[in-house]
Amino acid sequence: MPRKSAGLLIAALVALAGSLAACGSSGGGGGSSSSSKVLKVWWYEGPGSAYQIAWNQAIADFKKQHPGVTVQFSLKSFNQMQQNASMILNSSDVPDVMEYNKGDATTGLLSKQGLLTDLTPEAAKYGWDKLLGPDLQVTARYDSKGVMGSGSWYGVSDYAEYLTVYYNKDMFAKYGIQVPTTMAQLTAAMDKFTKAGVTPFANAGNDYMAMQYLYQMELSQATPQQVQNYERYTGSVDFHDAAWTNAVKTFQDWIKKGYIAKNSVGLTATQAGNDFETGKNPMLMSGSWWAGTFESDIKNFSWGTFLWPGNTLNAGSGGNLFVVPKNAANKELAYDFINDTLKPDVQKLLANNGAVPIAASTDGVTNPLNVQLIQNFQTLAGSNGLAYYPDWPTPNFYNLLLAQTQDLMNGASGDQVLSTLQSNYDQYVSSLG
Amino acid sequence: MADTALAKAPVAPRRGRAGAETRSRGPRGAGAYLTYLVPATVLFTVVIAVPLVMNVYTSFTRWTGVGPRQWAGLANYRQLLHDSEFWASMWHSLALVAAMAVIPAALGLLVAAALFDVIAKRFSPRVASLLRACVYLPQVLPIIVAAIVWGWILDPQHGALNVALRDVGLGFLAHDLLGDPHTALLTVMAVLVWFQLGYPVVIFMAALQRTDPALGEAAEIDGATWRQRLWLVTVPQIRPEIYVVLLTCTVASLRAFGWIYALTSGGPGVSTQVPSYYSYQSFFTNLEVGYGSAIATVMTLIILLVSVAFLWLQRRHAG
């Protein structure tokens, strides 16, 4: 018996060692001959989203054009990919094309480390550089330091997104309020709502929303150059300038006046979306990515969107990118797939399901809500008004802004908050060298 | 991550002693028994030792998680010393030790004694078992599920708690408990006490069953009150269990992550930030992997020290 167990033990150890060795030897290696007929596509947009619907069409189109090629699609999560990016992209099991978040801390970081394919020649060959306007190219191009806005193409987005105001038409009618086109009109509308005991805006302090209100307020007084300096380190950034000082003052003023509920400080974006959907708040300022959700969820009142009044600069950018890993086995197929996502049929599906197609065409778009969403985007893109997002400049700005806006909502000194932002921002920029 | 290593660390000495015993049986026997240690040693190395060493190494570097690491010496630790968020998170950890170890152990002792001495005797042991199961129930729930449900209950506008308060005319007590920096940590602590209480109750009730009833009865005849019997007769008998509960709960509280992740994300501001969540944020959203590793390393050391201190105390009392 002992001899038998010793044998089993040795067998088990050999098996364990074998499997460990297999784990360790996954580096390097290109595609084998059989994989030359396979296109591996990864993304993380959830089932039922406009993106998934549209990109499934892109896969169908691709299959038609490449009858001999099998498409292997995997649904991932962003966290899963971000946390293992280095390991995944250095292994032999890389996708040929994958969705990845836009911005310095994500695609910029991967491009800087040489993990992505330079798509500049393809951008010219397929005409992507003409299809995407200058504002939308910013998030597609990264320089050698991984800073967006110039340098080579490392990704292509087939949709855009921006912050907009969603409003409850029934509640506006009930209180006799017109769609505001100036900040004064919006303020008057908010006063009417608060007098009636209704909190005008839904908000989420424990998520991305509160910082976006703050940023829109900052943008109302910022210049395009200030935005470039803030997002792309092209010049010095002073958080105690007029625009930021006004933003924290206005934000706290709105909390005090009850335009935004103080007790939204611990809420998440889902809860804020719910507050708008249930008619608790007549307005919500958030991303165009909510449109599809509201179209399917809201049945008992009619709603629409309007641009944040008074701003020529408005938060927004191209959407997430399709990137091609450096080790991808079938890059040519990947380029063809990316190009398919930009074709009119895919773009139309995006538009009809509540997303903003990158070509921003309203041709064949049936739902008037979607037409409005796209037209408002055209207005912004036409005036080069896209100003990206507040949390982009440094990797820790999301957490920092979230905590600082919560502090603002709870009555912290605006000056103190701006000083904290300044020191963190400066520290990061100096670490870039 | 490193903290998994810690929970297992105290086991190691016992394993060493087992090896020593086998060795005394002779060289041939020792060799055969040592073979049985190989799988555990391999697993320990792969799952605990190597990640721990890598974590400590990473804490001396600057790293975004992608690409090469840059040697930074003690820079991350120096930054920790001056980081107010880190120190705030350490203080909050102490609060969580109270909420997950001290308060549940004290309350658990009372509840266990009440169930064992009063409920089981006056009603029936089945009633006591049923109540024990009720108190233990939160421990069976996945933390994330329980935390999300508590998030709903505590929602300032539609949450069951505030709605119920308003409905019974106590609207003035309704409060944004998780949104107010003055109440957020206390609220998290209260939820943790609810969650943790069942564990000491179950352990202490099992312990009470092995105590010698004659001692309690003798004390009763001598005129000792219930409180005196609990404190002077029962507690000394179940001291080993008390140590085990305090040690495991303290280690669990230092690693508390799921509750913070799902309830508050460390906010509002940093008022409920804890080291494990701060380390996670540094790793995965702030892309300061070296800094996150430094936080994890410090927590590793603290948990090791706490474990060693408890084991030493326990052994001293046992001796």
Interface residues (C-beta under 8 A of the other chain):
Chain A: P2 A6 L9 A12 L13 L16 L20 N79 Q82 Q83 A85 S86 A105 L109 L110 K112 Q113 L115 G205 N206 A261 K262 N263 S264 V265 G266 L267 Q271 D275 K280 P395 N396 Y398 N399 L402 A403 Q404 Q406 D407 M409 N410 A412
Chain B: A32 T35 Y36 V38 P39 V42 V46 T64 G65 V66 G67 D155 P156 Q157 D176 L178 G179 D180 P181 A184 T264 S265 G266 G267 P268 G269 V270 Q281 F284 T285 N286 L287 E288
